Amino acid sequence: MLVAILSDIHGNIEALDAVWLDMAPLQVERVVCLGDVVGYGPDPEEAVISVRERGVLCCMGNHELGIVNASERAWFNSTAQKGLGLTASLLSSASLLYMASLPRFICLAGARFVHGFPPDDVTTYLFHVGDDELQAWFDRGEALTFVGHTHELGLVGWNGTEVSRRDLVRENFALDGSPCIVNAGSVGQPRDGNNSAKYLIWNTQTGLVEVRFVPYDIERTVAKIHARGFPEYYATRLR
């Protein structure tokens, strides 16, 4: 089975539409989103509708949590809080109900999918987790976890003795069955020095993971960020 893994779409419909076009000829059977469909970008409603219409399995991100639970907004800085409020105003009641229903993690084909850190944390960044905590997770016996949240591609592995970490680029790599955490990067706001939308294709039979980079019309998204009153920083981060 081919599984497409998306994360951190962040209301960027141009990036998401480009990913759908890129994915169309690949015979993908399931799509999983690791959360943060909304936030930062100017088209949150359109992004939620697009994900729902395609039957994407989606878990909750910190931005969904911050929108559906106002008490969680204290976690965000002042700029992000302003963006959350504007995002919430652009969402329909149906989309708000959908986001409130999202699970904190998904298990599929022997893998766990979570926004921040397993088993179900939506706010912890993978790069903030120390080796001892990683080892404790790997010792639980789950071999494969996919996470988002950092907007950066990465791979953390465990060989039974030590933790290894490396960045991912546009590449194919094979999962060998040893415990690991794969960071899927971001569709809508990459922070790895390359502004293309990023997503993964995982072949559950062979263990092969493909990292795909997809260009899109950034300036169209930027123009909408300006027109809809989102913070300028959100436009700058896309370029």
N, C-alpha and C positions, 0 to 999 in steps of 0.2 A: 504494500500500500504506500502511495506517495502522500505525504502530509506536508502541507505548506504551513509555515509558522511565521506569524506576523506579530509585531509588537509596536507599541507607542506610535499609533497612527496620528494621534493628536489633532483631529479635526482638519487634516490636510487632505482634502478630497482629490486634488490633482495628483498627489503622490500615490494615494490609494488606487485611483483609477488606472494609473500607469502600472501598478503592480498587478491589478486584475488582467490587464492586457498582456503583460509579460507572462503571466501564469496560464493563460488560456490554452496554449498548445501543449501543456505539460502533463495532461491527464491526471491532475491532482484529484484525489478522492476525498480528502478531508482538509479543512482549513481550521487552524487553531490561532486565536489571538490572545496574546499574553497581557492584555489590558491597556489602559490609557488610549481608548479609541478617541477620546475627547481631550480638550485642554490645549492651550497655546494657539491652535489653528482656528481659522475663521469659519469653518464649516462643520461644526460638531453634529448638527442634526443630520446633515447629508452623510457624514461618516457612519453614524449609528445605523441609519436606514440601509446603507450599502452593505454593512456587515450582517445585519439581520436578514436582508433579502437573500443573501447567499448562504444562509444556514451555518455561519461560522460559529464554532465553539469558542466562547470568549470567557475569560476570567476577569475578575475585578482588578483594576489598577488603582493607584493612589488618587488619580484625578476623578475617577468615578466615585470613589469613596468620599472624597472631599465635597463633591457636588450633592450626593444623596444624604450625607451626614454632616451638617454644618459644624458640628463640634470638632470634626477632623481637620477643619481648615486652618487651625492654629499651627499645624505642622508645616504649612507653606509660608514662603516669604511674602512680603507685601505686594510685590509685582504679581506673583502667582495667584495670590488671593483676589486681586483685581481681575485677573484673567478668568479665574473660576466663576466669579460673579457674572461676568459678561457671557461666558460659555453657558451657564445655567439659564440665562435669559433667552438664549437662542434654541433651547431644547424644548420639544413638545412634552406633554404629560406622558405620552406613550413611551418616549425615549427615557424619561426619568424613571418610570416604572421598570423598564427593561434593565437599566443600569443598577437599580436597587436589587434586582433579582440575580445578579451575576455571582457565581461562586468564587471563592478565594483561590481555588486551584481546580485543575482538571487532570484526570488520569486517562491516558489513551495509549494503547499498543505498548504497554509496559513502561511508559514514560510519564513523568509528572510535569505539569505546566503551571507556572505561578509567576506573578508579576515581579516580585522582589526577591524573596529567598524562601526556599522550602522549609517546612512543608506548606505554609499558607500565608506568609508575610507579604504585604503589599507595599511596604514603605522602606524596607532595608535594601540598600544598594549592595550588589555583589562585591564591588571593590572595597567596601568597608568591612567585609567579613574576614576574620583572621583564620590562619591555618588550623588552629585548634577547633574552632567552630565548624569549619569545613570538614575536618576529619570526623567530628562527632556526627555530622549529617551523613557522610559517606558510610560510616560504620553502621548506620541503620539498615543498610542493605539495598537501597534503591539505586539502580545502576545509572539511570539517565534522568536528568532534569533540564528543562528549558526555562530560562528566565528572560525578563526584559528590564525595564526601569532605568538602566544606565544610559541608554541610547548608544551604546558601544558594543561592537562585536567582540566576543571573547570565548575562551575555552578554559575551564578549570578541571583538572584531572587528579586522580588519586590512584597510585600504584600499590597501595597497601603499606607503603613506608613514608612517602612524602607527597605533598601537594605541588602540582605544577600549574602554571598559568601562562597563557599566551593570547595575543590578539589574533583575531581572524581577519582575513582579507578576502578578496574575490577568489574563492578556491573551493575545491572539493576535498573533504576529509572523511575518513572512515572511523566509525565508532567500533572499538574492539571488544566491547562488553565490560570493560573496567569502569568503575564509577566516574561520572563526570557531570559537570554543569555547563550547558551551552547558553551563552548570552546572544540573543537573536538580533541585537541592534535595534534600529528604529526605521519604520516606514516614513513617518512624517516630520521628524526633526533629528537627523543623525548628528552625533557629536564626535565623530571619529576622524574628522579632517576631510571627508569626502561627502558631498551633499546629495548624492544619489539616494533614493529610497533603498532600504535593505530588507531582505527577508530570506528565509531558509526553506529549502526543500529537503525533507527527510524521507529516505526510502527505508521503511520499517523492516523489509526483508533482508536487504544487503547491509544495512547500517550506514550507508553513504549519506552524507549531508552536503548539500550544495549551498554556498553563500551567493546570493544573487544581488546585483547592483542594478538599479533601474533609474535612469534619468527621467525628469519630469519638468513641467513648466513652473519653475520656482517663482518667476516674477509675477505670474498670475496669482499665486497664493499670497505673495508679498503685498500686491495691490489690494487684495481683499482684507488682509490684516490691517492695513492703513485705513481702508474705507469703513471698517466696522469698529474701529476704536480700540483695537487690541494694543498692548504695549509695543513700542518700537523694537524692543529687545527681541521679541518673538520673530520679527521679520529679519533682523540682523543674523540671528542664529541659523537661518536657512541657507544663507549664502556662503 
